[in-house]
Amino acid sequence: MGQLRERLDREFSEKVYPDPSDPYVFNAVTAGRKEFEEKYLGKVYPWILAGRTFINLIQTYQTKNPCDRSMTIGTFPVFSEKDFSFFSGFDFEVALRDIRNAGLNFARTVPWQKRIELLLEISKVVKERFWLLVAAKQYETGQSLMEAIGETDETVDFPLFVALCLEEINEALLPKSTKSAGNYNGKRYISHGTFLNLGPFNFPDAIPMDMACKALAMGNSFIEKSSDKSSLCGFLMFDSIRIAFERLGIPHEGVINYAPGGPDVVDLLLRSPDITGVSFTGSFTALASIKEKHGKMLRNRYRGRAPLVYGSEETS
């Protein structure tokens, strides 16, 4: 039996939420807001695909503080397939093919035990950046302090829970047959390829973190498509994962990707056969529309071709 269940049962059952009246918490909140304002507020952010950054300064959108619409939180590019090549000098389909290949290489070269280590490190990074992430949600989505604390706490926990699941499903693998049996009795898990993760605007880092960790746990690459209302929160989630990859010396270029925006980005990306699956949080009607538009195309799977795979689905 693995070590994680006992450890996490204890950690989760003994959890105590921060008390805003505690002077330590007050100072941490203040420091998180200061870091957010100095390092992230009001800046221009790119798309990041296959390890390359792509900026379009002519067509952009901005996220705003819902409590003060005059405050710009971040500026983000708008791309169509045509102007992607014009502004970046790089073919869009080549970028998506590179992402798929990076994911397949990740699945081949990073065994599940190392992926567990990665998931634990992601949780550690989020814990270290806790008050920065709390501040980001307050500024960009208007969450109250306790709402932001609660969601960030989930962002810490989701990688841990996914690591637990990964450990236990691999412990359940059937033992190999003896050589004398003349056959092989066992099973193994094979990645699908690349997942497009469609994060909700109102849970902008916890739910996307869960989607991303599930994809990574099973050896898939992913593209984080943050909402156009909370794109900077999505970027900080993506960046936390990047930091964990770099600490462990695991190549992340193409394995983790970031392409925020509105529904047009979903259609742009899902037109490619190199996007194998989609994870979604939103309305049932929106999910039905995605399935109708894109659910029947054959995709370039790890083995052969098949329709779009649906990962984590959460609908109203």
Beta strands, then each sheet from edge to edge (+ up, - down):
strand 1: 43-44
strand 2: 47-49
strand 3: 52-54
strand 4: 60-65
strand 5: 68-77
strand 6: 194-198
strand 7: 221-225
strand 8: 256-258
strand 9: 277-282
strand 10: 299-300
strand 11: 305-306
strand 12: 309-315
sheet 1: 1+ 5+ 4-
sheet 2: 2+ 3-
sheet 3: 8+ 7+ 6+ 9+ 12+
sheet 4: 10+ 11-
end
